[in-house]
């Protein structure tokens, strides 16, 4: 039996204990992530809050998948977003589009997420927030236009996928990616994600994903930040 068949599982219990176990893996995996370092001014406390408030949304919606060496272990974690549903009410749809396009404006869906977002917003320096809300977000809008509405709305988006450093090289991350590919294939949708390092880009290419678009992003400190947008769809 493959890793995916025997171990990958959806997290359907929203307990604090499970949230903390998943978050621990993500903090280990993303503590030196270039986007998070830039977005948070290399402040480790802010980075941890940023990861927590971002992950809380997927966790509350039960859109988190985990894997490990047995059916209790959590060594790798993936949070996803489902395809945008058909337009019903303009106001509601506009809010969903804004939440996906703007990495700042993402409405909270439960008490944990709301609490973490409030704590993060209170500690996030104003100059960083202003930069992300203007120049950085403008580039995200350009990316969305380049990718096109068909892929953007009809895709399973991988919000984050991370493996504990001590468990890397065992196929856990690949098993999670195969899971989201299976979910997308069942619905006839795309898989869409963005990555920020060459090493990760090479890994996604090895999984059969395609670079849909890539570009440099503006940064507060004028450092280099390159992004690759990847897509995948079952043939």
N, C-alpha and C positions, 0 to 999 in steps of 0.2 A: 504494500500500500504506500502511496506517495506521501510526502510531507504535507501537501495541500489537503489530501483526502483525510488523513488521520489527525491533523492538528489544527489547521486554520478554522477559527470559529468566530462567530459574531458575538459581540458583548451586548447582552440584553438586560443585564442587571446594572442599574445605575447607582450602586452603592459607592460610598466614599472610599472604601477599601480598594475596590476595583479601579476607580478613577486614579487613586494615588499610585497603584502598581503600574498602570499604563503610563501615567505621567512620568514616573521615574525613568522608564525606558526612553521616552522622548527627550527628557532633559539630558540624559547621557548622550543621546544620538545627535542633538542639535545645539549643544552648548557653545560650539564654535562655528555655527553656521554663518556664512558671510552676510546674508541678508539680515539675519537677526542681530548680528554685531553692529551693522550699519544703522539699522532702524532704531536701535536702543543705545547708541553711543557707547558700545562695548561695556555697558553696565550689566553685570551678571544677574543681579536681582531683577532688573527690568526684563532681561531675556527670559528668565524663568517664568515671570508673570505673563509675558507675551505668549510663550508656548502654552501655558496653562489656559489662558483665556481663549486662545484660538482652538485648542483641543476640546474645550468644554462644550462647544456647539455641536460637534460631531458626536460626542459622548451622549449628550442629552437626547439627540435624535436617533440614538442607537444605530449609528453609521460607523461603528468602529469594529475592526477585525484584528485579531491577535493570533500569534502562533508561538510555539516553543517546543521543547523536547518531549513534552507529554501534554495531556489535555488539561493540566493545571498551570503549567509554566507560561509565563509571558516574557518572551525574549525579543519580540518584534511587534510593532503596533502600526496600524494604518487607519487613518480617518478619511472618509470620502464625502462627496456631495453628489446628490442625485441629479439627473437631468431636470432642467427647469420645466415645470408643467405648462400645458397650454394656457395662453392668456385668458384670464377670467375678468378680474376687475383691474382697471388701469392703475389705480393707486397701489394695490397689492403687488402687481407685477413690477411696477417701477421700483418698489422697495427691494424686491428680490434681485432685480438687475443691479441696483446700486450696491447691494451687499456683496454681490459676486465681483463687481468691477472695482469697487473701492475697498482696499484692504484695511481701511479705518472704520467705515460705517457698516457694521455687521450687527443687526439687532440681536439682543440676547433672547434665548428661548427658555431658560429656567433660572432658578435662584442662584445656583452655583455659578453659572456663566455670567449673570448680571453682577454678582458680587466681585468676581475676578476682573471683569471689564471695568467696573467702577474703581477698583483698587489700581489697576494698570493706568487708567486715564489720569488718576490723581497724581501718579508718580512720573508719568511720561513728560519729559521736558518740552516746553512749548515750542522751541525752535525745531525740535525733531518732528513733533506732531505737524507743524505748519509745512515742513518740507515734504513729509509723506502725503499730506492732504492735497498738495499742489503739484509740484514738479513730478514727484514719483507716481502719483495717481494718474496724472496726464499720460505718462508712458504706458500704464496699464490699459488705459482706454485705447491708445493706439494699437496695442497688442490685440485687444478684443476685436477691433475693426479689421486688423490684418488676418486674424484667424477666421472670422466670419460667423454669422449668427447660427448657421446650420450646425457647425461643430460646437460652438460655445453653449448653445441651449440644449443640444441633444448629446450630452456627454456625461459620463461618470467622472467627476473631477477628483483627483487624489489630492486632498488638502495637505496631508503629511504621511510619510511612511518612514519609519526609523527602526533600527535594530540596535540593541545594546552592544557596545563595542566588544564585550567578551563573547558574544554569540555570533559575530559576523563570520561569513564564509561558510555557513552551514545551510544556506538555501532558504532561510526564513523570509527574508525580504522578497525573494523571487516568488515564493509561495503566495505571499500576500498580493503581489502584482498579478499573478495568475488568477487569483480569486476575483479581483476587480475586472479583469479581462473577461472572465466567465460571466460575471454579472452584466457587463455591457453587451456581450454577445447574445445573451438571453433576450435582451430588450432591443437589439439591433442598433445600439448606440455606440458612441465613441468613448475612448478613455482619453482624458486630457490632463496634463500636469505641467508644471514648470519646475526646472531645476537650476541650480546656481553654481555648480562646480563641474569641472571637466570630468572628474572621476565618476560622479553620479551620471553625467550625460553618457559616458561610455557604457555604464551599466544598463541604462535604459535602452541604448542601441542594441546591446547583447540580448535583450528580451524581445526584440523584434519591433520596438517602437520607432516612430519616424519623427525627425525634427521638422516641425511645421513652420517654426519661425524662431529666429534668435536675434538678440540685439543687446547693446549695452544700456545700462540704466544709470541715471544720474545719482550721485551720492552726496551726502553732506560734506564729507571730507575730501571729495574729488578722487577717491580711490576707484579702482576698476571693479565693476560689478556687471558680470555678463549673465544673461538668462537664456535658457533654451526652453522653448515650448514644444512638448512632445505629444503626439497623438497615436492612437492605435484603434483599429477597427477590424473585426473578424471578416475574413474574406469569404 
